[in-house]
């Protein structure tokens, strides 16, 4: 099973709302990632978790708060977002933590609209 | 700022045509080059990870070559089929993946 699942598929939220994006993998991978993709732009790395610990934060604003409750799950908590945060949020995982030569397996993404 | 460029941005071909596109990346501090195929509303699917200069990889009708000295990789599709329609992304590895903007391929029957 090489599947990474993400929920929800679509999310519309107001600027005062609090919501969470969820990501799950059952491949035994020890690295998990959040990416953000704006329209017509390439995916950009936000966070990396390695063995359930945050190892990379690409200077992401604190209104995005990642959480890795266990090795299979990755959450992204959203609070007080701005309309410019509207984007596709992609989750990925890889076998080995910290090695970018490893294949990353992606979920289908959550399309977020902030009103 | 590291830049990964892909060309062309989009491509329309007839079924049966062979096609190729390019990924250009910095030639210094090279670790790996990844190719992904991304159909609309689906997950990006890993095609190849290439690490050595001169590498050639093949998966069915799709193949890729790598030139790390001059900083480019080519992706070839032989005998394109409508199901090959997708965006093809390359990503350059440093301490993270840096993606290109992709080449959007449409294959018409």
HADDOCK unambig.tbl for C-alpha pairs under 7 A between the chains (distance, minus, plus):
assign (segid A and resid 41 and name CA) (segid B and resid 101 and name CA) 5.65 0.50 0.50
assign (segid A and resid 42 and name CA) (segid B and resid 99 and name CA) 5.56 0.50 0.50
assign (segid A and resid 42 and name CA) (segid B and resid 100 and name CA) 5.71 0.50 0.50
assign (segid A and resid 42 and name CA) (segid B and resid 101 and name CA) 4.61 0.50 0.50
assign (segid A and resid 43 and name CA) (segid B and resid 99 and name CA) 6.30 0.50 0.50
assign (segid A and resid 100 and name CA) (segid B and resid 93 and name CA) 5.86 0.50 0.50
assign (segid A and resid 100 and name CA) (segid B and resid 95 and name CA) 6.57 0.50 0.50
assign (segid A and resid 100 and name CA) (segid B and resid 96 and name CA) 6.12 0.50 0.50
assign (segid A and resid 100 and name CA) (segid B and resid 97 and name CA) 6.86 0.50 0.50
assign (segid A and resid 101 and name CA) (segid B and resid 31 and name CA) 6.81 0.50 0.50
assign (segid A and resid 101 and name CA) (segid B and resid 32 and name CA) 5.63 0.50 0.50
assign (segid A and resid 101 and name CA) (segid B and resid 93 and name CA) 6.94 0.50 0.50
assign (segid A and resid 103 and name CA) (segid B and resid 46 and name CA) 6.94 0.50 0.50
assign (segid A and resid 103 and name CA) (segid B and resid 49 and name CA) 6.84 0.50 0.50
assign (segid A and resid 106 and name CA) (segid B and resid 43 and name CA) 5.69 0.50 0.50
assign (segid A and resid 106 and name CA) (segid B and resid 44 and name CA) 5.85 0.50 0.50
assign (segid A and resid 107 and name CA) (segid B and resid 43 and name CA) 5.04 0.50 0.50
assign (segid A and resid 108 and name CA) (segid B and resid 41 and name CA) 6.54 0.50 0.50
assign (segid A and resid 108 and name CA) (segid B and resid 42 and name CA) 4.95 0.50 0.50
assign (segid A and resid 108 and name CA) (segid B and resid 43 and name CA) 3.90 0.50 0.50
